[in-house]
Amino acid sequence: MMTKEQGKRLNEILDLQEKVVSMWLEYWKDFSHFNTGPFWVIFLMLVVPLVIIYFKIDRTRAFQIGFYGFNIHTWFTYSDAIAMRTGYVYYPFQVIPVMPVNFALDASLVPVTFMLVYQWCINNNKNVFLYGVITSAFFSFLFKPVLNAWDLIKLDNGMNYFYLFLNYLVILILAIVITKVFIYFKHHPKVSRSK
């Protein structure tokens, strides 16, 4: 049961959280709205990959590729939310101001890129991990520095591109392993015996 002190502290946090959301909305209206160039760059990073995957996904393996991509999306969203909440990464421009992460990167550009690489690997009998590492290096050491130069991402509190790369690798390994486990389950169903 919640104590009086705990309830008081929780209410203080919720009040501060409400103020922060309000500040983000005001900030977005002043600096990151529809009439700014960065808004449209981020908007394109959100929409274009989704259009591409719609036309390019191998529909015979759509569930497998989609499951892998959803893993990438989920883990990136979690890690991005942690990095933002702890002040290691922040995004000066947003498409959706109340999202605690860069929605375009976490929900579209990054997972769709990994999905297309994964699809190419499984359709051409290539090593998913190897090409995932190459994709991770591209995002960490080429793409993110460009975003940083354009003020679309900022790193703080000692965060650097190598740490981003390690984060990509952990997420890549998680997505590959979880996908393989579920593929195994699909091909080795447990037969239930009803009496």
Protein Blocks (a to p, Z undefined) as FASTA:
>chain_A
ZZfklmmmmmmmmmmmmmmmmmmmmmmmmmmcmkbmklmmmmmmmmmmmmmmmmmpcfkl
mmmmmmmmmmmmmmmmmmmmmmmmnopaccfbdfblmbcbdfklmmmmmmmmmmmmmmmm
mmnopafklmmmmmmmmmmmmmmmmmmmnopacceehiafklmmmmmmmmmmmmmmmmmm
mmmmmmmccddddZZ
